Amino acid sequence: MSAIEVPEVCEGVQAPKISPARRAQHSGDKIASILSKTGAAQSGKVPSLRGLAREVGVAESTIRYWMNRKSKHHLDAQTVAFLESPAGVRFLQRQMVAQHFVFGLMGGCGPSLHRYFLQLTGLHTFVACSNTTLRSLMRKLLDTVVTWGDQAKTDLAKTMPLRKVSLGVDETFFADMVLVAMDVAAGFIISEKSSAHRDTDTWEEHVRSGVKGLNVELVQVVGDGAKALNALAKDRLKIPKIDDLWHGQSAITRGTSAALASKVKAADTKLDQACKDWGQIVSSRKKYDQQTHGRGRPPAWAAREVRAQQEADAAESALYRAIENQDAVQKCVCDLGIILHPVDLKTGELQDATKVQSELQKTFDRVEIVVKEAGLGERSQAAVRKAKRLLPSWVASVNQWHEMLKNCLSDMKLTAAVLALFHNVLIPLLYLQRVIGQTRDTERRKELQKVQEKLHGVFMESAGIWQALPAELRRSLLAVAQDCVDLFQRSTGCVEGRNGVLSLHQHQMRGLNPQALTALTVVHNFVNTRCDGSTAALRFFGRAPDKPLFEHLCQVLPLPTRPRKRLRRPVVNLIIASAA
C-alpha cells in the first residue's frame, strides 16, 4: 500500500460527460449523398438546410458538422469534393479492400502499417483507421475469401472435364506442420492443412478430402522417399510413386561439395606455400651471389631451385585435378536433369527407358570414379549410393509415361502417318516448349530452341498430313498431346516453392492460423498468375470463376466508416490532485 492514500473521487476534478448511449453511425454513402444536396439547399434550389435535415432524418447540427469538416482536410478542394461524393466513397471502399487484400493478406502487413499508409496519403481523415477497425475489416476479408474459395471450387468442379493429375506432396514445418498436396502440372493446391502427424493414414485422409467432389484421376504421386508416401501411393491409392529428382541431386551435392571444396582449398594452400618456398630459394641465391665468401663448397642452388620448381608444378597439377573433380561432379549432377526426360533434348527424338537407364548409369559411374580418385571419405560415398538407389524409380517414370502415351491414343483410330507425326514431331515439339520455358540459362535455352526449330521444319514438311485431318480431330490431338506432356513429372519443385512462400508469410504474420492459411491457399489458386496470365484454377478446371475474387470482395465488404471524433478524457495526476 502506498503511503499516500488516493481518494476514489478527487475534489475539484470534474468528470467528463459521457453519453450513456453511443451515437448513431451513418454510412459513408449516406453522408456523401446528403452532402451532395447541401449545395443545392444553400443556393435555394431545394428547401432549406433545416428542411433537408427533416427530409433525410438527420439533425441539422450533424449536417453542419459534416459541412464544416470538409474545410478542415489537408487535401485540395477538388480532391475533398470527390472523396466526399458518392463516387468518392465507393473509390475509398475499393482502395481499402485492395489495401487489405494486397498489403494485409498477400503481404502480411499489420494495422500499424495500414494506418501509416493512410496518414501519408491523407485519407485517414476520410476513413476510420484505428487498430480495432482495421482488424475487424481484415477478419471480414478473410472470412469472405475463404467462403468465396469454397463456393468457387464447388461451382467449377460441376463442369470440369476429367483431369489426370500428377500429385506432388510434401510437408513443411512451422509452429505446426503443414501438409501440401498439389497438381504439379497446373500448380493447383488440392489440399493444404495443418497436421500433427504425417503417417500414411493422415496423408490418405488429407488427399481424399482434397479431391472429394473433383472430376480427377490420380495417375501418380511425386515426392521424396518417405515410407509414408511410398505406402500412400502403392498401397492406398494404387498408383505409381515417382521419387523426386531434386532429392537425388541434392544428396550428391550435399555429400560431395564440401569435401571437394576442402580438397581444392588444401591444394591451393599447398601451391601457395610451394611458390613461396621457390621464391625464398631464388632470393637467397641472389643475396649469396652479392656477398664475398671464403673457401669451401657453395650451396647447390640449382638443385634446390629444380626441386622447388618440381614441387610447385606438382602442387599446381594437384590443384587443377581438384578443380576438375569439383567441376566433374557438378556437371554430372546437371546431366542427371538433362538425361531424365522422355525426349532426347539433343536430338528431339523420343527415348525409351532403356536408353535413359544406360545414360543415368554412366553418369553415376563417372561420379563414383571422381569420388574415388579424389579420395573422398565414406560419407561422400554413402551419399552417392543413396542417390543411386533412386535410379530404378526414375527409369520407371519414363517407362510409365510411354505406357500412358499408348493408352491415350488407344481409343483414337489414326493412320500410321498421323501416329508417326504425333510421336516424332508433335509430342517432342510441345515437350521442348515446356522445357524451354523452365530453362534459365541463356545458352542452354538457345540450344533447345535450335532443336525446336529443326522439329518445326519437319512439322511444316508434313503439313499436308496435318491439314488433311478434320479441325475437330486436330484440336483433340493437340489437347491429348499437351495432356501427355504434362503427365511426365519428375520433381516437386512447385511444392518446395510453395513451402518457401508459406515460410515468408509465417514470418511476416508471426504465425499462420488455419483461417489465414486457407485464405492464402485461395489466393494461390485463384489470384496468382503465371507469365501467360493464367491462374492455377484456370489451368486445373479449364475455366475461371464467373466473378473475380476482388470484385466479390468490393461488393460484399461494407463501405468504410468515417473516423469518429472521440471525447478526450482529462489526464489527471491523482497524486497531485489528492495532495492539493
Sequence and secondary structure as in RCSB ss.txt:
>XXXX:A:sequence
MSAIEVPEVCEGVQAPKISPARRAQHSGDKIASILSKTGAAQSGKVPSLRGLAREVGVAESTIRYWMNRKSKHHL
DAQTVAFLESPAGVRFLQRQMVAQHFVFGLMGGCGPSLHRYFLQLTGLHTFVACSNTTLRSLMRKLLDTVVTWGD
QAKTDLAKTMPLRKVSLGVDETFFADMVLVAMDVAAGFIISEKSSAHRDTDTWEEHVRSGVKGLNVELVQVVGDG
AKALNALAKDRLKIPKIDDLWHGQSAITRGTSAALASKVKAADTKLDQACKDWGQIVSSRKKYDQQTHGRGRPPA
WAAREVRAQQEADAAESALYRAIENQDAVQKCVCDLGIILHPVDLKTGELQDATKVQSELQKTFDRVEIVVKEAG
LGERSQAAVRKAKRLLPSWVASVNQWHEMLKNCLSDMKLTAAVLALFHNVLIPLLYLQRVIGQTRDTERRKELQK
VQEKLHGVFMESAGIWQALPAELRRSLLAVAQDCVDLFQRSTGCVEGRNGVLSLHQHQMRGLNPQALTALTVVHN
FVNTRCDGSTAALRFFGRAPDKPLFEHLCQVLPLPTRPRKRLRRPVVNLIIASAA
>XXXX:A:secstr
  SS   SS TT       SS      HHHHHHHHHHHHHHHHTSSS HHHHHHHHT  HHHHHHHHHHHTT SS
 HHHHHHHTSHHHHHHHHHHHHHHIIIIIIIT   HHHHHHHHHHHTGGGTS   HHHHHHHHHHHHHHHHHHHH
HHHHHHHHH   EEEEEEEEEEESSSEEEEEEETTTTEEEEEEEES  SHHHHHHHHHHHHTT  EEEEEEEE S
 HHHHHIIIIIS S EEE HHHHHHHHHHHHHHHHHHHHHHHHHHHHHHHHHHHHHHHHHHHHHHS   SS    
HHHHHHHHHHHHHHHHHHHHHHHHHHHHHHHHHHHHHHHSSSB TTT  B  HHHHHHHHHHHHHHHHHHHHHTT
  HHHHHHHHHHHTTHHHHHHHHHHHHHHHHHHHTTS   HHHHHHIIIIIHHHHHHHHHHHH   HHHHHHHHH
HHHHHHHHHHHTHHHHHTS HHHHHHHHHHHHHHHHH     HHHHHHHHHHHHHHHHTTS  HHHHHHHHHHHH
HT B TTS BHHHHHHSS  SS HHHHHHHHS                HHHHHH 
